[in-house]
Amino acid sequence: MAVDRIYTVRRDGERLDKIARAELGRERGGTFEAILDLNPGLAALGDTPPPGTKIRLPARPSGTPVTAVPRIWGEPA
């Protein structure tokens, strides 16, 4: 499986399933497993990897709609 991009954990408490949903549109249907396959040792960090952890992400599954996350304040970084 090819790496599409790298995600860096920004803060304490970011859960892998939430990262998968935000970055790939879903965490089921093999998406979560694909992340673990691309990142040997990631599962050993638990479901909330420490800030600074780099996570290789697969391509967004086909047929997965891209949804915008509403911003509460400020401009996108």
C-alpha positions in Angstrom: 0.0 0.0 0.0 1.3 3.4 -0.9 1.7 6.4 1.4 -0.4 9.3 0.3 0.7 11.8 3.0 2.1 12.2 6.5 0.0 13.4 9.4 1.7 14.8 12.5 -0.1 14.4 15.9 -0.4 18.0 17.2 -1.7 17.6 20.8 -2.3 15.1 23.6 -5.4 13.0 23.3 -5.7 12.8 19.5 -7.2 9.3 18.9 -6.3 7.2 15.9 -9.9 6.6 15.0 -10.6 10.4 15.0 -7.6 11.0 12.9 -8.7 8.4 10.4 -12.2 9.9 10.2 -10.9 13.5 9.8 -8.2 12.7 7.3 -9.6 9.8 5.4 -13.4 10.2 5.8 -13.9 7.1 7.8 -12.3 4.7 10.3 -14.0 1.5 9.2 -13.9 -0.7 6.2 -10.2 -1.4 6.4 -9.1 2.2 6.7 -7.9 1.9 10.3 -6.1 -1.4 9.5 -4.4 0.2 6.5 -3.0 3.0 8.8 -1.6 0.4 11.1 -0.1 -1.6 8.2 1.7 1.5 7.0 3.0 2.4 10.4 4.8 -0.5 12.1 4.9 0.1 15.9 2.1 2.6 15.9 -0.3 0.2 17.7 2.2 -0.1 20.5 1.7 3.6 21.2 -2.0 3.0 22.1 -5.0 4.8 20.7 -3.6 8.2 21.6 -0.1 8.6 20.2 2.0 11.4 21.7 2.3 14.8 20.1 4.9 14.8 17.3 4.2 11.3 16.2 4.3 11.1 12.4 1.6 8.8 10.9 1.8 7.7 7.3 -1.7 7.8 5.7 -3.0 5.8 2.7 -5.0 7.4 -0.1 -8.6 8.4 0.8 -10.8 5.4 0.0 -12.7 5.8 -3.3 -16.3 6.9 -2.9 -15.6 8.6 0.4 -17.0 12.1 0.3 -14.8 14.9 1.5 -16.6 16.8 4.3 -15.5 20.2 5.6 -15.0 20.5 9.3 -16.7 23.6 10.6 -14.4 26.1 12.2 -15.5 27.7 15.5 -13.0 30.5 15.3 -10.0 31.9 13.4 -8.7 31.2 10.0 -7.4 27.9 8.7 -3.7 27.4 9.4 
